[in-house]
Amino acid sequence: MTTHWGEEARRRLLSLRRGAGVWSYGPSTAPATEPTALAGLALRETDPEAARAAASWLAAAQSRDGSVGVSQDLAEMGWPTPYACLLWAAVARHRSEREAAVVWLLGTKGRGEPRVKHNPIGHDTTLIGWPWISGTHSWVEPTAMALLALGREGRRDHPRAQEGLAVIRDRSIPTGGWNMGNPVVLGATLRPQPAPTALALLAMSGSKLDATPAVQRAIRYLRSVLSETRAPASLSWGVLGLRAWGAAPASAEAWLRLAFHHAVRRGGSAMDMALLLLAADCGSLDVLGASPREGSVHDDDAN
Protein backbone atom coordinates (compact mmCIF):
# COMPACT_ATOMS: atom_id res chain seq x y z
CA MET A 1 0.00 0.00 0.00
CA THR A 2 1.55 3.27 -1.14
CA THR A 3 -1.16 5.81 -0.30
CA HIS A 4 -0.77 7.87 2.85
CA TRP A 5 -4.14 6.78 4.21
CA GLY A 6 -3.31 3.17 3.38
CA GLU A 7 -0.12 3.26 5.42
CA GLU A 8 -2.01 4.76 8.34
CA ALA A 9 -4.74 2.13 8.00
CA ARG A 10 -2.12 -0.62 8.09
CA ARG A 11 -0.54 0.80 11.24
CA ARG A 12 -3.92 1.12 12.88
CA LEU A 13 -4.81 -2.45 11.95
CA LEU A 14 -1.60 -3.78 13.48
CA SER A 15 -2.21 -1.74 16.62
CA LEU A 16 -5.64 -3.35 17.04
CA ARG A 17 -4.26 -6.88 17.48
CA ARG A 18 -5.49 -8.59 20.62
CA GLY A 19 -2.44 -10.84 20.68
CA ALA A 20 -0.13 -12.55 18.22
CA GLY A 21 -2.10 -12.99 15.01
CA VAL A 22 -5.58 -12.32 16.34
CA TRP A 23 -8.16 -9.56 16.01
CA SER A 24 -11.69 -8.99 17.28
CA TYR A 25 -14.77 -7.06 16.22
CA GLY A 26 -14.22 -4.41 18.89
CA PRO A 27 -12.03 -3.51 21.87
CA SER A 28 -14.29 -5.29 24.36
CA THR A 29 -15.10 -8.41 22.34
CA ALA A 30 -13.36 -11.77 22.14
CA PRO A 31 -10.95 -12.72 19.33
CA ALA A 32 -12.96 -13.76 16.28
CA THR A 33 -12.48 -15.56 12.99
CA GLU A 34 -13.87 -13.02 10.51
CA PRO A 35 -11.78 -9.98 11.57
CA THR A 36 -8.70 -12.15 12.06
CA ALA A 37 -8.96 -13.67 8.58
CA LEU A 38 -9.68 -10.35 6.89
CA ALA A 39 -6.80 -8.68 8.74
CA GLY A 40 -4.47 -11.47 7.66
CA LEU A 41 -5.60 -11.12 4.04
CA ALA A 42 -5.12 -7.36 4.14
CA LEU A 43 -1.61 -7.69 5.58
CA ARG A 44 -0.43 -10.65 3.50
CA GLU A 45 1.99 -8.58 1.37
CA THR A 46 3.11 -5.82 3.72
CA ASP A 47 3.28 -7.85 6.95
CA PRO A 48 3.50 -11.54 5.98
CA GLU A 49 4.53 -12.60 9.48
CA ALA A 50 1.32 -11.13 10.91
CA ALA A 51 -0.70 -12.85 8.18
CA ARG A 52 0.94 -16.22 8.91
CA ALA A 53 0.32 -15.78 12.64
CA ALA A 54 -3.35 -15.09 11.92
CA ALA A 55 -3.54 -18.21 9.75
CA SER A 56 -1.97 -20.29 12.52
CA TRP A 57 -4.46 -18.96 15.08
CA LEU A 58 -7.32 -19.94 12.78
CA ALA A 59 -5.85 -23.40 12.28
CA ALA A 60 -5.73 -23.89 16.05
CA ALA A 61 -9.38 -22.78 16.26
CA GLN A 62 -10.61 -25.27 13.64
CA SER A 63 -13.09 -27.85 14.90
CA ARG A 64 -12.74 -31.57 14.24
CA ASP A 65 -15.44 -31.43 11.57
CA GLY A 66 -13.39 -28.91 9.55
CA SER A 67 -15.41 -25.81 10.37
CA VAL A 68 -14.08 -22.65 11.99
CA GLY A 69 -16.57 -20.97 14.29
CA VAL A 70 -17.23 -17.32 14.98
CA SER A 71 -15.11 -17.39 18.12
CA GLN A 72 -13.99 -19.77 20.85
CA ASP A 73 -17.37 -19.37 22.57
CA LEU A 74 -19.34 -19.78 19.32
CA ALA A 75 -17.42 -22.63 17.73
CA GLU A 76 -20.61 -24.37 16.53
CA MET A 77 -21.47 -21.48 14.17
CA GLY A 78 -19.30 -22.32 11.19
CA TRP A 79 -20.29 -19.64 8.69
CA PRO A 80 -16.84 -17.91 8.93
CA THR A 81 -15.09 -21.07 7.65
CA PRO A 82 -14.65 -19.63 4.10
CA TYR A 83 -12.73 -16.65 5.52
CA ALA A 84 -10.24 -18.98 7.19
CA CYS A 85 -9.96 -21.03 4.00
CA LEU A 86 -9.10 -17.94 1.96
CA LEU A 87 -6.36 -16.86 4.35
CA TRP A 88 -4.81 -20.34 4.50
CA ALA A 89 -4.66 -20.34 0.70
CA ALA A 90 -3.22 -16.80 0.62
CA VAL A 91 -0.30 -17.74 2.87
CA ALA A 92 0.12 -21.12 1.12
CA ARG A 93 0.06 -23.06 4.38
CA HIS A 94 -2.21 -25.34 6.39
CA ARG A 95 -3.03 -27.71 3.54
CA SER A 96 -4.73 -30.29 5.77
CA GLU A 97 -6.88 -27.61 7.40
CA ARG A 98 -7.90 -26.31 3.99
CA GLU A 99 -8.88 -29.77 2.83
CA ALA A 100 -10.93 -30.38 5.97
CA ALA A 101 -12.66 -27.01 5.56
CA VAL A 102 -13.57 -27.81 1.94
CA VAL A 103 -15.05 -31.14 3.00
CA TRP A 104 -17.12 -29.33 5.61
CA LEU A 105 -18.28 -26.71 3.12
CA LEU A 106 -19.32 -29.30 0.56
CA GLY A 107 -21.25 -31.19 3.21
CA THR A 108 -23.01 -28.18 4.72
CA LYS A 109 -26.38 -27.31 3.25
CA GLY A 110 -29.10 -24.81 3.87
CA ARG A 111 -32.54 -26.21 4.52
CA GLY A 112 -34.84 -26.32 1.51
CA GLU A 113 -38.60 -25.96 1.59
CA PRO A 114 -41.21 -27.40 -0.78
CA ARG A 115 -42.57 -25.15 -3.48
CA VAL A 116 -45.65 -23.24 -2.41
CA LYS A 117 -48.22 -21.82 -4.80
CA HIS A 118 -48.18 -18.03 -4.63
CA ASN A 119 -45.02 -18.16 -2.52
CA PRO A 120 -45.06 -15.01 -0.32
CA ILE A 121 -41.26 -14.76 -0.01
CA GLY A 122 -40.53 -14.53 -3.71
CA HIS A 123 -37.66 -16.96 -4.29
CA ASP A 124 -37.16 -20.64 -5.08
CA THR A 125 -37.09 -22.29 -1.67
CA THR A 126 -36.01 -25.64 -3.12
CA LEU A 127 -32.57 -24.38 -4.12
CA ILE A 128 -29.84 -25.24 -1.62
CA GLY A 129 -26.98 -22.90 -0.80
CA TRP A 130 -25.30 -22.19 2.52
CA PRO A 131 -26.88 -20.96 5.76
CA TRP A 132 -25.68 -18.73 8.56
CA ILE A 133 -26.45 -21.55 11.00
CA SER A 134 -26.54 -25.24 10.08
CA GLY A 135 -30.03 -26.56 9.52
CA THR A 136 -31.55 -23.21 8.55
CA HIS A 137 -32.44 -21.66 5.21
CA SER A 138 -29.80 -20.58 2.67
CA TRP A 139 -28.87 -16.90 2.42
CA VAL A 140 -26.92 -14.75 -0.03
CA GLU A 141 -23.85 -13.78 2.01
CA PRO A 142 -22.83 -17.19 3.42
CA THR A 143 -23.54 -18.74 0.02
CA ALA A 144 -21.37 -16.17 -1.75
CA MET A 145 -18.50 -16.62 0.72
CA ALA A 146 -18.65 -20.41 0.38
CA LEU A 147 -18.50 -20.06 -3.40
CA LEU A 148 -15.46 -17.80 -3.19
CA ALA A 149 -13.61 -20.23 -0.93
CA LEU A 150 -14.52 -23.21 -3.11
CA GLY A 151 -13.43 -21.30 -6.20
CA ARG A 152 -10.07 -20.56 -4.58
CA GLU A 153 -9.69 -24.29 -4.01
CA GLY A 154 -10.55 -25.17 -7.62
CA ARG A 155 -14.04 -26.50 -6.85
CA ARG A 156 -16.18 -24.11 -8.90
CA ASP A 157 -17.55 -26.96 -11.01
CA HIS A 158 -18.69 -29.07 -8.05
CA PRO A 159 -22.49 -29.65 -8.05
CA ARG A 160 -22.79 -27.89 -4.69
CA ALA A 161 -21.07 -24.81 -6.11
CA GLN A 162 -23.27 -24.86 -9.20
CA GLU A 163 -26.43 -24.99 -7.09
CA GLY A 164 -25.03 -22.22 -4.91
CA LEU A 165 -24.69 -20.06 -8.02
CA ALA A 166 -28.30 -20.87 -8.85
CA VAL A 167 -29.28 -19.59 -5.40
CA ILE A 168 -27.43 -16.33 -6.03
CA ARG A 169 -29.03 -15.86 -9.45
CA ASP A 170 -32.49 -16.66 -8.07
CA ARG A 171 -32.21 -14.11 -5.25
CA SER A 172 -31.43 -11.15 -7.52
CA ILE A 173 -33.77 -8.22 -6.90
CA PRO A 174 -35.71 -7.33 -10.07
CA THR A 175 -34.75 -3.65 -9.85
CA GLY A 176 -31.06 -4.45 -9.31
CA GLY A 177 -28.73 -5.85 -6.68
CA TRP A 178 -29.15 -8.22 -3.76
CA ASN A 179 -29.99 -8.02 -0.07
CA MET A 180 -29.62 -10.62 2.68
CA GLY A 181 -31.80 -13.07 0.81
CA ASN A 182 -35.36 -12.16 -0.16
CA PRO A 183 -35.91 -10.26 -3.41
CA VAL A 184 -39.67 -10.01 -2.95
CA VAL A 185 -41.99 -10.45 0.05
CA LEU A 186 -45.79 -10.47 -0.23
CA GLY A 187 -45.50 -9.02 -3.71
CA ALA A 188 -43.36 -6.07 -2.65
CA THR A 189 -39.87 -5.75 -4.13
CA LEU A 190 -37.34 -5.24 -1.35
CA ARG A 191 -34.43 -2.80 -1.40
CA PRO A 192 -30.90 -3.96 -2.27
CA GLN A 193 -27.90 -3.46 0.01
CA PRO A 194 -24.30 -2.74 -1.11
CA ALA A 195 -22.43 -5.53 0.72
CA PRO A 196 -24.67 -8.48 -0.29
CA THR A 197 -24.78 -7.09 -3.84
CA ALA A 198 -20.99 -6.95 -3.99
CA LEU A 199 -20.52 -10.42 -2.52
CA ALA A 200 -22.96 -11.82 -5.08
CA LEU A 201 -21.02 -10.12 -7.88
CA LEU A 202 -17.74 -11.49 -6.54
CA ALA A 203 -19.17 -15.01 -6.40
CA MET A 204 -20.69 -14.76 -9.87
CA SER A 205 -17.41 -13.56 -11.36
CA GLY A 206 -16.15 -17.11 -11.03
CA SER A 207 -18.91 -18.54 -13.21
CA LYS A 208 -18.66 -19.14 -16.93
CA LEU A 209 -21.56 -16.80 -17.64
CA ASP A 210 -21.15 -13.46 -19.34
CA ALA A 211 -22.47 -10.34 -17.63
CA THR A 212 -26.14 -11.23 -17.26
CA PRO A 213 -28.88 -8.59 -16.97
CA ALA A 214 -28.83 -9.20 -13.19
CA VAL A 215 -25.11 -8.44 -13.10
CA GLN A 216 -25.55 -5.31 -15.21
CA ARG A 217 -28.36 -4.05 -12.96
CA ALA A 218 -26.26 -4.76 -9.86
CA ILE A 219 -23.30 -2.84 -11.27
CA ARG A 220 -25.51 0.15 -12.00
CA TYR A 221 -27.00 -0.02 -8.53
CA LEU A 222 -23.58 -0.04 -6.83
CA ARG A 223 -22.27 2.79 -8.93
CA SER A 224 -25.32 4.86 -8.07
CA VAL A 225 -24.96 4.48 -4.29
CA LEU A 226 -21.28 4.02 -3.45
CA SER A 227 -20.21 7.62 -4.02
CA GLU A 228 -22.35 8.59 -1.01
CA THR A 229 -21.52 5.50 1.08
CA ARG A 230 -19.14 5.93 4.01
CA ALA A 231 -19.69 2.70 5.92
CA PRO A 232 -16.36 0.87 5.39
CA ALA A 233 -17.83 -2.62 4.97
CA SER A 234 -20.50 -1.57 2.47
CA LEU A 235 -18.12 0.61 0.48
CA SER A 236 -15.18 -1.80 0.51
CA TRP A 237 -17.16 -4.82 -0.59
CA GLY A 238 -18.91 -2.62 -3.14
CA VAL A 239 -15.64 -1.48 -4.72
CA LEU A 240 -14.37 -5.07 -4.81
CA GLY A 241 -17.61 -6.22 -6.44
CA LEU A 242 -17.34 -3.56 -9.12
CA ARG A 243 -13.68 -4.32 -9.71
CA ALA A 244 -14.47 -8.00 -10.22
CA TRP A 245 -16.46 -6.99 -13.30
CA GLY A 246 -14.11 -4.27 -14.54
CA ALA A 247 -16.59 -1.58 -13.51
CA ALA A 248 -14.88 0.29 -10.66
CA PRO A 249 -14.54 3.99 -11.57
CA ALA A 250 -11.37 5.99 -11.02
CA SER A 251 -13.16 7.83 -8.21
CA ALA A 252 -13.23 4.65 -6.11
CA GLU A 253 -9.87 5.57 -4.54
CA ALA A 254 -11.32 8.88 -3.33
CA TRP A 255 -14.36 7.08 -1.93
CA LEU A 256 -12.12 4.76 0.08
CA ARG A 257 -9.99 7.62 1.37
CA LEU A 258 -13.06 9.50 2.61
CA ALA A 259 -14.43 6.36 4.22
CA PHE A 260 -11.12 5.78 6.00
CA HIS A 261 -11.12 9.25 7.55
CA HIS A 262 -14.78 8.83 8.48
CA ALA A 263 -13.96 5.50 10.15
CA VAL A 264 -11.05 7.00 12.09
CA ARG A 265 -13.31 9.70 13.50
CA ARG A 266 -15.67 6.96 14.70
CA GLY A 267 -12.96 4.80 16.24
CA GLY A 268 -12.00 2.58 13.31
CA SER A 269 -12.41 -1.15 14.01
CA ALA A 270 -10.14 -3.90 12.74
CA MET A 271 -12.85 -4.90 10.26
CA ASP A 272 -12.98 -1.32 8.95
CA MET A 273 -9.23 -1.11 8.41
CA ALA A 274 -8.90 -4.59 6.92
CA LEU A 275 -11.72 -4.19 4.42
CA LEU A 276 -10.58 -0.74 3.30
CA LEU A 277 -7.07 -2.07 2.73
CA LEU A 278 -8.41 -5.03 0.76
CA ALA A 279 -10.58 -2.77 -1.38
CA ALA A 280 -7.61 -0.50 -2.17
CA ASP A 281 -5.42 -3.45 -3.23
CA CYS A 282 -5.86 -4.54 -6.85
CA GLY A 283 -4.46 -7.97 -5.95
CA SER A 284 -7.27 -8.72 -3.52
CA LEU A 285 -9.58 -10.29 -6.07
CA ASP A 286 -7.31 -13.28 -6.57
CA VAL A 287 -6.89 -14.01 -2.86
CA LEU A 288 -10.64 -13.63 -2.33
CA GLY A 289 -11.34 -16.34 -4.88
CA ALA A 290 -12.89 -13.99 -7.43
CA SER A 291 -12.13 -14.06 -11.15
CA PRO A 292 -11.87 -10.58 -12.68
CA ARG A 293 -14.28 -10.16 -15.57
CA GLU A 294 -15.16 -7.44 -18.03
CA GLY A 295 -18.28 -5.50 -17.15
CA SER A 296 -20.73 -3.78 -19.44
CA VAL A 297 -21.14 -0.51 -17.52
CA HIS A 298 -18.57 2.19 -18.19
CA ASP A 299 -17.56 5.44 -16.53
CA ASP A 300 -19.97 7.52 -18.58
CA ASP A 301 -22.85 5.36 -17.33
CA ALA A 302 -22.25 6.21 -13.67
CA ASN A 303 -24.67 8.47 -11.85
C-alpha angles and dihedrals in degrees: 000000000000102000118101093236090047092056090049091048090052092051091048091049092052091048090055094063113127091205139326106335099345136110135178138207092255143354094270099041131090123261109280140195102233099053091039093052094044091048090051091050092049092050098040095109104031099037108020093166090059090047092051091048089052090050091051092050090052091049090054089050095053115117123229091256091060098255126122114215131216092262141331090281094046100042093139092065101082102176092111091061093102090057091056091046092054093051093048089053092046093056092040093232141107096050095170091050090050092051092049091049091051091051089051092048093050091049097046116091137177116236115263126211129209118261113269124203110246090010106208095208097058105226139088104272093189094068114098123217130142128303134213089236124025113260096026133101123291119259136193102248101048089042092052093048092049090051092051093051093046090048090053088054094050096254101119092119095053112118091241091055092047092052089046089057088051089055091052093048092047093052095055112127111239093231093049141288134026138270130194092302121302118085094182134017123187089345095306118119110231126222121261124236126215101234098049089043091053094046090051090051091049091051093046092051087074093059125094092240123110119235101302123205087260090056092047092050091048092051091051091048093052094046090051095053109029097074088067096038118106102166102111097219095048094044097043096049088043093055091047091050092052092046091053088064098039091252105113110121123225088252091068091090090057091048091054093047092053091047091051093054090045090052092049091054089053096047101270114238126216089254090054094051095043096049094046090051091049092049091051093051115085089202093062096089093068095049091046091057095248124136113220111236137181114260129209099224117085136194094269089057094060120108 
